[in-house]
């Protein structure tokens, strides 16, 4: 992770509706990875789900899906 970067981890209904999203915010990559491992151990995520999160940033085809986004806190304006 870059400096000031955060991971936004959403859970949402099947169609990824904004109004169904719940948010978890991670400032530490290791803590996020451990969270995913714990979800897998608790059978909330499968190996295929983990691969989808890594490859496309979201799960698909589930009643409850997950989505990952990365954003920056206090970004510095870069003139173009």
Backbone as a ProteinNet text record, in pm:
[ID]
protein_1_A
[PRIMARY]
XXXXXXXXXXXXXXXXXXXXXXXXXXXXXXXXXXXXXXXXXXXXXXXXXXXXXXXXXXXXXXXXXXXXXXXXXXXXXXXX
[TERTIARY]
84	0	88.3	39.6	110.5	75.4	156.2	130.1	-6.4	-81.6	-214.9	-320.2	-288.4	-384.6	-466.6	-594.4	-681.7	-753.8	-789.7	-867.2	-1009.8	-1103.4	-1245.2	-1301.9	-1359.4	-1411.7	-1561	-1637	-1781.9	-1844.3	-1952.5	-2042.1	-2169.3	-2233.6	-2351.9	-2435.7	-2559.2	-2648.4	-2596.3	-2660.3	-2614.2	-2577.9	-2652.6	-2628.9	-2539.2	-2474.6	-2381.9	-2449.9	-2576.4	-2649.5	-2582.4	-2569.9	-2509.8	-2588	-2719.9	-2799.7	-2791	-2731.5	-2717.1	-2575	-2487.8	-2346.3	-2319	-2241.4	-2184.2	-2033.3	-1970.1	-1830.1	-1741.2	-1623.6	-1514.6	-1393.8	-1319.8	-1204.2	-1078.3	-978.4	-851.9	-737.2	-654.2	-535	-409.3	-425.8	-312.5	-341.9	-256.1	-276.7	-276.9	-187.8	-182	-311	-367.8	-494.6	-606.1	-607	-707.6	-692.1	-568.9	-544.5	-585.9	-560.9	-602.3	-754	-820.9	-967.1	-1022.5	-963.9	-1007.6	-982.1	-867.1	-836.5	-938.5	-973.3	-1072	-1208.7	-1245.2	-1372.2	-1371.1	-1256.6	-1244.9	-1255.7	-1188.2	-1192.7	-1335.1	-1411.2	-1549.9	-1647.1	-1590.5	-1667.5	-1756.8	-1717.9	-1787.5	-1731.1	-1608.3	-1542.8	-1482.3	-1487.8	-1424.7	-1293	-1217	-1095.2	-1127.4	-1237.8	-1278.6	-1314	-1379	-1412.2	-1284.7	-1186.7	-1059.4	-992.9	-993.9	-935	-1007.4	-1141.2	-1217.3	-1181.7	-1170.2	-1132.8	-995.2	-901.4	-766.1	-763.6	-839.8	-832.9	-922.5	-1045	-1137.1	-1191.8	-1147.3	-1185.9	-1327.1	-1390.6	-1524.6	-1560.1	-1657.1	-1713.6	-1837.1	-1877.2	-1994.6	-2075.7	-2205.3	-2291.3	-2330.5	-2322.8	-2359.6	-2478.2	-2549.7	-2656.6	-2596.6	-2482	-2408.2	-2270.8	-2241.2	-2113.3	-2021.6	-1896.8	-1795.1	-1721.9	-1676.4	-1607.2	-1495.3	-1381.9	-1265.8	-1240.6	-1215.7	-1171.6	-1057.1	-967	-856.4	-866	-847.1	-854.2	-740.9	-719.9	-616	-677.5	-621.5	-660.7	-579.5	-643.7	-577.1	-487.5	-542.8	-459.4	-402.7	-286.5	-221.5	-259.6	-304.2	-339.7	-215.9	-229.9	-119.5	-159.8	-90.6	-121.7	-80	-165.8	-134.1	-98.5
-118.1	0	124.3	224.1	350.6	432.2	533	620.5	687.2	696.4	756.5	675.5	554.3	471.1	390.6	373.8	290.9	192	78.8	-22	-12.5	4.4	6.4	-129.6	-198.9	-333.4	-330.3	-346.5	-339	-478	-495.1	-608	-548.4	-622.9	-569.2	-682.8	-649.5	-747.7	-787.9	-885.8	-948.9	-851.9	-743.3	-652.3	-535.3	-541.5	-436.8	-300.2	-299.1	-173.6	-87.7	41.5	133.6	136	128.2	137	12.4	-94.1	-216.8	-234.7	-137.8	-153.4	-120.5	-208.9	-184	-175.7	-88.7	-56	-93.5	-148.9	-167.3	-94.6	-21.5	56.5	1.1	-25.7	-79.5	14	44.8	126.2	40.4	-87.4	-179.6	-301.1	-325.1	-435.7	-570.3	-588.2	-714.9	-741.3	-636.9	-652	-691.3	-632.4	-667	-812	-852.7	-991.4	-1089.7	-1056.4	-1142.4	-1148.6	-1037.8	-1034	-1129.9	-1128.7	-1220.7	-1365.9	-1392.5	-1528.7	-1575	-1484.1	-1517.7	-1544.2	-1465.8	-1488.8	-1624.3	-1659	-1787.8	-1901.8	-1886.7	-1988.1	-2007.3	-1898.8	-1902.2	-1939.8	-1976.4	-2019.3	-1909.9	-1784	-1671.1	-1642.3	-1687.2	-1673.1	-1806.6	-1835.9	-1957.2	-1919.5	-2019.2	-1992.4	-1914	-1950	-1877.7	-1731.9	-1709	-1572.1	-1489.7	-1548.6	-1479.6	-1445.6	-1539.3	-1514.2	-1401	-1399.8	-1290.9	-1156.7	-1152.4	-1028	-981	-1074.1	-1038.4	-993.2	-1061	-1035.2	-921.1	-914.8	-813	-720.7	-740.2	-650.7	-669.5	-780.7	-807	-953.8	-997.6	-1130.7	-1115.5	-1225.5	-1222.7	-1349.8	-1339	-1456.7	-1506.5	-1420.5	-1458.8	-1374.1	-1420.9	-1336.6	-1216.1	-1238.2	-1130.6	-1124.9	-1015.2	-998.7	-906.2	-903.9	-819.3	-744.4	-623.8	-540.6	-465.6	-451.6	-382	-257.3	-146.5	-23.5	33.4	100.8	166.8	316	393.6	539.1	599.5	728.4	799	900.2	907	1007.8	1134.7	1246.2	1375.5	1378.7	1350	1347.1	1485.5	1485.6	1608	1633	1754.5	1790.1	1786.2	1721.4	1712.7	1788.8	1897	1979.2	1907.7	1910.3	1844.1	1943.2
0	0	0	-67.9	-69.8	54.3	79.4	192.7	175.3	280.6	283.4	208.6	166.2	95.7	196.3	167.4	249	157.9	215.8	144.2	194.5	101.1	133.2	94.8	190.7	168	193.8	86.9	92.5	88	161.4	139.2	80.7	-8.6	-75.4	-132.7	-168.2	-228.7	-366.4	-425.4	-549.2	-660.6	-676	-788.8	-751.8	-637.1	-592.5	-581.9	-539.7	-522.9	-416.7	-441.6	-345.3	-214	-222.3	-100.6	-13.6	-66	12.6	66.8	42.5	79.1	224.9	288.8	420.4	401.7	475.9	452.5	569.8	536.6	631.2	574.3	656.2	610.4	675.8	592.7	641.4	603.5	701.2	676.9	674.8	701.3	707.5	619.2	521.5	427.6	498.4	596	669.5	745.9	804.6	877.1	780.3	659.6	559.7	514.8	488	446	554.4	679.6	790.1	798.4	774.1	774.3	669.4	548.7	443	482.2	543.5	589.4	693.9	784.2	887.1	824.9	723.9	654.5	584.2	523.6	455.7	557.7	669.7	775.5	827	831.6	877.9	765.1	648.8	531.2	473.3	493.6	431.5	292.7	266.3	136.5	96.4	-32.8	-86.2	-154.1	-197.7	-274	-400.7	-467.1	-588.1	-557	-444.2	-403.7	-384.1	-317.8	-294.1	-427.3	-521.5	-654.2	-725.5	-718	-781	-718	-586.6	-519.5	-563.7	-577.2	-620.9	-766.4	-853	-997.1	-1044.7	-993.6	-1044.7	-935.5	-812.5	-704.4	-651.7	-689	-637.8	-655.9	-575.4	-595.9	-683.1	-744.5	-832	-812.9	-841.4	-839.6	-702.4	-603.3	-466.6	-421.9	-321.4	-264.1	-191.8	-126.2	-60.5	-125.8	-194	-262.5	-185.3	-227.4	-166.1	-275.3	-241	-337.3	-266.3	-336.4	-282.8	-366	-298.1	-363.7	-281	-349.4	-279.3	-306.3	-200.3	-209.9	-127.3	-145.9	-72.2	23.4	142.8	239.6	212.6	220.4	203.2	78.3	-39.1	-159.6	-191.5	-252.8	-295.3	-440.3	-469.2	-605.5	-693.4	-807.7	-904	-1028.9	-1053.4	-1168.8	-1296.6	-1397.4	-1524	-1631.4
[MASK]
++++++++++++++++++++++++++++++++++++++++++++++++++++++++++++++++++++++++++++++++

